[in-house]
Amino acid sequence: MERYIEAFASSDIEIIKELFASNARVEDPVGTPVHDGLEAICAFYEGALASGAKLALTGTPRCAGNSVAFPFQALMPGVTIDIIDVFEFNHEGKIIDMKAYWGPENFTS
């Protein structure tokens, strides 16, 4: 989770490549098309990193089993989005599934 935030702080796609398993899935936000596999995930995150968004934790992460949920804000010029992400990890400690929970009601300017 800390490395994920670091990836945005430094706009570093290589950190994203390190964090996710090759067969991972990302649904951001939940209800939108899923990005399947590392290539699709990297394409998605290249856009997110290029946006200049920075991330800041807003609460204590909650761990259970092989998953973590954590609240944070995506901070961009003129807009802030309150988000909760849930990561599920495989046995190698790589993210295998990521779901982001946010919608239009979570935007502030």
CYANA upper distance limits for C-alpha pairs under 8 A (distance plus 0.5 A):
  1 MET  CA      5 ILE  CA      6.95
  2 GLU  CA      6 GLU  CA      6.69
  3 ARG  CA      7 ALA  CA      6.63
  3 ARG  CA     15 ILE  CA      7.50
  3 ARG  CA     19 LEU  CA      8.30
  4 TYR  CA      8 PHE  CA      7.38
  4 TYR  CA     15 ILE  CA      7.76
  4 TYR  CA     16 ILE  CA      7.41
  4 TYR  CA     19 LEU  CA      8.01
  5 ILE  CA      9 ALA  CA      6.82
  5 ILE  CA     54 LYS  CA      8.10
  5 ILE  CA     55 LEU  CA      6.20
  5 ILE  CA     56 ALA  CA      7.82
  6 GLU  CA     10 SER  CA      6.62
  6 GLU  CA     15 ILE  CA      8.49
  7 ALA  CA     11 SER  CA      5.96
  7 ALA  CA     12 ASP  CA      5.39
  7 ALA  CA     13 ILE  CA      7.23
  7 ALA  CA     14 GLU  CA      8.46
  7 ALA  CA     15 ILE  CA      6.07
  7 ALA  CA     16 ILE  CA      7.07
  8 PHE  CA     12 ASP  CA      7.21
  8 PHE  CA     49 LEU  CA      6.45
  8 PHE  CA     52 GLY  CA      8.31
  8 PHE  CA     53 ALA  CA      7.16
  8 PHE  CA     54 LYS  CA      5.93
  8 PHE  CA     55 LEU  CA      7.07
  9 ALA  CA     54 LYS  CA      6.14
  9 ALA  CA     55 LEU  CA      7.71
 11 SER  CA     49 LEU  CA      5.67
 11 SER  CA     50 ALA  CA      7.64
 11 SER  CA     52 GLY  CA      8.07
 12 ASP  CA     16 ILE  CA      7.70
 12 ASP  CA     49 LEU  CA      8.00
 13 ILE  CA     17 LYS  CA      6.87
 13 ILE  CA     42 CYS  CA      7.52
 13 ILE  CA     45 TYR  CA      7.71
 13 ILE  CA     46 GLU  CA      7.08
 13 ILE  CA     49 LEU  CA      8.15
 14 GLU  CA     18 GLU  CA      6.82
 15 ILE  CA     19 LEU  CA      6.75
 16 ILE  CA     20 PHE  CA      6.87
 16 ILE  CA     42 CYS  CA      7.60
 16 ILE  CA     45 TYR  CA      8.19
 17 LYS  CA     38 LEU  CA      7.67
 17 LYS  CA     42 CYS  CA      7.52
 18 GLU  CA     94 LYS  CA      8.27
 19 LEU  CA     94 LYS  CA      5.91
 19 LEU  CA     95 ILE  CA      6.48
 20 PHE  CA     24 ALA  CA      6.65
 20 PHE  CA     38 LEU  CA      7.40
 20 PHE  CA     94 LYS  CA      5.67
 20 PHE  CA     95 ILE  CA      5.06
 20 PHE  CA     96 ILE  CA      6.84
 21 ALA  CA     37 GLY  CA      8.37
 21 ALA  CA     38 LEU  CA      7.38
 21 ALA  CA     90 ASN  CA      8.41
 21 ALA  CA     94 LYS  CA      5.72
 21 ALA  CA     95 ILE  CA      6.24
 21 ALA  CA     96 ILE  CA      6.05
 22 SER  CA     37 GLY  CA      6.12
 22 SER  CA     38 LEU  CA      5.37
 23 ASN  CA     36 ASP  CA      7.35
 23 ASN  CA     37 GLY  CA      5.01
 23 ASN  CA     38 LEU  CA      6.83
 23 ASN  CA     96 ILE  CA      7.35
 24 ALA  CA     36 ASP  CA      6.71
 24 ALA  CA     37 GLY  CA      5.66
 24 ALA  CA     38 LEU  CA      6.91
 24 ALA  CA     41 ILE  CA      8.46
 24 ALA  CA     95 ILE  CA      7.11
 24 ALA  CA     96 ILE  CA      4.71
 24 ALA  CA     97 ASP  CA      6.04
 24 ALA  CA     98 MET  CA      8.45
 25 ARG  CA     34 VAL  CA      7.02
 25 ARG  CA     35 HIS  CA      6.12
 25 ARG  CA     36 ASP  CA      5.19
 25 ARG  CA     37 GLY  CA      6.63
 25 ARG  CA     41 ILE  CA      7.93
 25 ARG  CA     96 ILE  CA      6.75
 25 ARG  CA     97 ASP  CA      5.36
 25 ARG  CA     98 MET  CA      6.77
 26 VAL  CA     34 VAL  CA      6.13
 26 VAL  CA     35 HIS  CA      5.57
 26 VAL  CA     36 ASP  CA      7.19
 26 VAL  CA     41 ILE  CA      7.18
 26 VAL  CA     97 ASP  CA      6.49
 26 VAL  CA     98 MET  CA      5.27
 26 VAL  CA     99 LYS  CA      6.52
 27 GLU  CA     31 GLY  CA      7.80
 27 GLU  CA     32 THR  CA      6.95
 27 GLU  CA     33 PRO  CA      7.11
 27 GLU  CA     34 VAL  CA      5.20
 27 GLU  CA     35 HIS  CA      6.93
 27 GLU  CA     98 MET  CA      6.77
 27 GLU  CA     99 LYS  CA      5.41
 27 GLU  CA    100 ALA  CA      6.87
 28 ASP  CA     32 THR  CA      7.09
 28 ASP  CA     34 VAL  CA      8.01
 28 ASP  CA     98 MET  CA      8.36
 28 ASP  CA     99 LYS  CA      6.42
 28 ASP  CA    100 ALA  CA      5.31
 28 ASP  CA    101 TYR  CA      7.77
 29 PRO  CA     99 LYS  CA      7.31
 29 PRO  CA    100 ALA  CA      5.32
 29 PRO  CA    101 TYR  CA      6.04
 29 PRO  CA    102 TRP  CA      6.50
 29 PRO  CA    103 GLY  CA      7.82
 30 VAL  CA     99 LYS  CA      6.58
 30 VAL  CA    100 ALA  CA      6.35
 30 VAL  CA    101 TYR  CA      6.33
 30 VAL  CA    102 TRP  CA      8.15
 35 HIS  CA     40 ALA  CA      5.92
 35 HIS  CA     41 ILE  CA      6.03
 35 HIS  CA     44 PHE  CA      7.98
 36 ASP  CA     40 ALA  CA      6.42
 36 ASP  CA     41 ILE  CA      7.17
 37 GLY  CA     41 ILE  CA      6.68
 38 LEU  CA     42 CYS  CA      6.45
 39 GLU  CA     43 ALA  CA      6.80
 40 ALA  CA     44 PHE  CA      6.77
 41 ILE  CA     45 TYR  CA      6.70
 42 CYS  CA     46 GLU  CA      6.41
 43 ALA  CA     47 GLY  CA      7.29
 44 PHE  CA     48 ALA  CA      7.12
 45 TYR  CA     49 LEU  CA      6.37
 46 GLU  CA     50 ALA  CA      6.51
 47 GLY  CA     51 SER  CA      6.80
 48 ALA  CA     52 GLY  CA      7.89
 48 ALA  CA     53 ALA  CA      7.39
 49 LEU  CA     53 ALA  CA      6.90
 51 SER  CA     76 MET  CA      8.19
 52 GLY  CA     76 MET  CA      6.99
 53 ALA  CA     74 ALA  CA      6.46
 53 ALA  CA     75 LEU  CA      5.90
 53 ALA  CA     76 MET  CA      5.35
 54 LYS  CA     74 ALA  CA      6.19
 54 LYS  CA     75 LEU  CA      5.64
 54 LYS  CA     76 MET  CA      7.20
 55 LEU  CA     72 PHE  CA      7.11
 55 LEU  CA     73 GLN  CA      6.09
 55 LEU  CA     74 ALA  CA      5.21
 55 LEU  CA     75 LEU  CA      6.57
 56 ALA  CA     72 PHE  CA      5.86
 56 ALA  CA     73 GLN  CA      5.79
 56 ALA  CA     74 ALA  CA      7.28
 56 ALA  CA     75 LEU  CA      8.13
 57 LEU  CA     70 PHE  CA      8.01
 57 LEU  CA     71 PRO  CA      6.57
 57 LEU  CA     72 PHE  CA      4.63
 57 LEU  CA     73 GLN  CA      6.96
 58 THR  CA     71 PRO  CA      6.05
 58 THR  CA     72 PHE  CA      5.25
 58 THR  CA     73 GLN  CA      7.23
 59 GLY  CA     70 PHE  CA      7.40
 59 GLY  CA     71 PRO  CA      6.10
 59 GLY  CA     72 PHE  CA      7.51
 60 THR  CA     70 PHE  CA      7.11
 60 THR  CA     71 PRO  CA      7.91
 61 PRO  CA     68 VAL  CA      7.06
 61 PRO  CA     69 ALA  CA      6.19
 61 PRO  CA     70 PHE  CA      4.85
 61 PRO  CA     71 PRO  CA      7.56
 62 ARG  CA     68 VAL  CA      5.97
 62 ARG  CA     69 ALA  CA      5.72
 62 ARG  CA     70 PHE  CA      6.80
 63 CYS  CA     67 SER  CA      6.29
 63 CYS  CA     68 VAL  CA      4.85
 63 CYS  CA     69 ALA  CA      7.07
 64 ALA  CA     68 VAL  CA      6.88
 66 ASN  CA     88 GLU  CA      6.31
 66 ASN  CA     89 PHE  CA      5.95
 66 ASN  CA     90 ASN  CA      7.81
 67 SER  CA     86 VAL  CA      7.41
 67 SER  CA     87 PHE  CA      5.97
 67 SER  CA     88 GLU  CA      4.81
 67 SER  CA     89 PHE  CA      6.62
 68 VAL  CA     86 VAL  CA      6.13
 68 VAL  CA     87 PHE  CA      5.88
 68 VAL  CA     88 GLU  CA      7.21
 69 ALA  CA     84 ILE  CA      7.23
 69 ALA  CA     85 ASP  CA      6.06
 69 ALA  CA     86 VAL  CA      4.79
 69 ALA  CA     87 PHE  CA      7.00
 70 PHE  CA     84 ILE  CA      6.00
 70 PHE  CA     85 ASP  CA      6.09
 70 PHE  CA     86 VAL  CA      7.19
 71 PRO  CA     82 ASP  CA      7.89
 71 PRO  CA     83 ILE  CA      6.27
 71 PRO  CA     84 ILE  CA      4.86
 71 PRO  CA     85 ASP  CA      7.11
 72 PHE  CA     82 ASP  CA      6.57
 72 PHE  CA     83 ILE  CA      5.99
 72 PHE  CA     84 ILE  CA      6.81
 73 GLN  CA     80 THR  CA      6.93
 73 GLN  CA     81 ILE  CA      5.93
 73 GLN  CA     82 ASP  CA      5.13
 73 GLN  CA     83 ILE  CA      6.37
 74 ALA  CA     80 THR  CA      6.18
 74 ALA  CA     81 ILE  CA      5.62
 74 ALA  CA     82 ASP  CA      7.15
 74 ALA  CA     83 ILE  CA      7.82
 75 LEU  CA     79 VAL  CA      6.96
 75 LEU  CA     80 THR  CA      5.24
 75 LEU  CA     81 ILE  CA      7.22
 76 MET  CA     80 THR  CA      6.57
 78 GLY  CA    109 SER  CA      5.93
 79 VAL  CA    107 PHE  CA      7.22
 79 VAL  CA    108 THR  CA      6.18
 79 VAL  CA    109 SER  CA      4.88
 80 THR  CA    107 PHE  CA      6.21
 80 THR  CA    108 THR  CA      5.76
 80 THR  CA    109 SER  CA      6.69
 81 ILE  CA    102 TRP  CA      8.17
 81 ILE  CA    106 ASN  CA      5.96
 81 ILE  CA    107 PHE  CA      5.12
 81 ILE  CA    108 THR  CA      7.00
 82 ASP  CA    102 TRP  CA      7.30
 82 ASP  CA    106 ASN  CA      5.73
 82 ASP  CA    107 PHE  CA      7.23
 83 ILE  CA    100 ALA  CA      7.19
 83 ILE  CA    101 TYR  CA      6.24
 83 ILE  CA    102 TRP  CA      5.68
 83 ILE  CA    106 ASN  CA      7.83
 84 ILE  CA    100 ALA  CA      6.33
 84 ILE  CA    101 TYR  CA      5.65
 84 ILE  CA    102 TRP  CA      7.42
 85 ASP  CA     98 MET  CA      7.45
 85 ASP  CA     99 LYS  CA      6.18
 85 ASP  CA    100 ALA  CA      4.91
 85 ASP  CA    101 TYR  CA      6.67
 86 VAL  CA     98 MET  CA      6.17
 86 VAL  CA     99 LYS  CA      5.76
 86 VAL  CA    100 ALA  CA      6.98
 87 PHE  CA     95 ILE  CA      6.72
 87 PHE  CA     96 ILE  CA      8.03
 87 PHE  CA     97 ASP  CA      6.31
 87 PHE  CA     98 MET  CA      5.12
 87 PHE  CA     99 LYS  CA      7.21
 88 GLU  CA     95 ILE  CA      6.22
 88 GLU  CA     96 ILE  CA      6.23
 88 GLU  CA     97 ASP  CA      5.58
 88 GLU  CA     98 MET  CA      6.95
 89 PHE  CA     93 GLY  CA      5.91
 89 PHE  CA     94 LYS  CA      5.79
 89 PHE  CA     95 ILE  CA      4.96
 89 PHE  CA     96 ILE  CA      5.81
 89 PHE  CA     97 ASP  CA      7.55
 90 ASN  CA     94 LYS  CA      6.08
 90 ASN  CA     95 ILE  CA      6.94
 90 ASN  CA     96 ILE  CA      6.38
102 TRP  CA    106 ASN  CA      6.53
103 GLY  CA    107 PHE  CA      8.05
